[in-house]
Amino acid sequence: MKSSQQELLNRILGSRYFAHTVTLGRILSYVCENTVDTQNRIKEYEIATKVLRRDQSFDPKLDPVVRVSMKGVRERLEKYYDD
């Protein structure tokens, strides 16, 4: 990630929308660090096991935690940019 991108991520994470939600901040950081300037596509399973520390037996069909969390990330980003 470029320094300007890292600075923007840090500002977003320090904002009132992300400052008090460690989990959503970790997800946003992981996604940014692993997709910016690359063609990587992150899978739901990867976020669950690497970021949310779910067991290797995690089944995204049975547990919607990643989808629900990503919805929260998108909503907070929208509020951040609307502000």
N, C-alpha and C positions, 0 to 999 in steps of 0.2 A: 504494500500500500504506500502511496506517496504521502509525504508529510502533510500536505494540505488535506488529503482524505482522512488521515489519522486525526488531524486537528478538528475536522468537522465531526467525526465520530465521537471524539472526546467531549465536544460541546454538546452534542445530542445526549450523550450518556450523563452529562452533568446537569442537564436541564431538569426542570420540575417534572417532566413527563417520564423520565427514566431514573432519576436519582434514587428513588425509593423502591425500585423493583429490580433487584439483583438478577433474577432469573431472566427477565426479558432483556436486560442489558447484556447479559452473557450471550444470549441467542443472537442479538443484533451484532455484537462484536464478532462472534464466530462466523456468521454469514458474511459480514463485510470482509473480514480477514481472509476468508477462503474463496471469495468470488470476485472481488475487485481486481481488475487487471488480469483476469483469467477467464477461461471458458468452463470452469468447474461448475457442476450442478450438484448441489447438496441434497442428499436424500433425507427423508423424514427419519429414517432409522438412525442415520449418522448424528443428527441433532439430538435425538432421544438418548443415544448411548454415550456420545462424547460430551454433550453440553449439559443435558438434564440427568446424566448419570443413571439412566435406566439400565436394567440388566440386559445381557446379550439376548435373552429370550423375548425382548420387547417385540410386540406385534402391533404395528400401526393400525391394523384393522380392528383391533380390540380396544386400543387406548388412544383417544384423540388428543392427548396432551400437547403434541407438537402443533397440530392444526389450531388448537385453541390458543396456544401461546403465540403463534405467528399472527393470529388475528389481533391479539393484544399489541404486538409490536407494530403492525400496520396502523392500527388506530392511534397509537401514541405518536408515531411518526407523522401521521396526518395532522394531529393537533399541534405538534411542534412546528410544522411548516405553515400551518394556518395562523399561528401566533405571530 
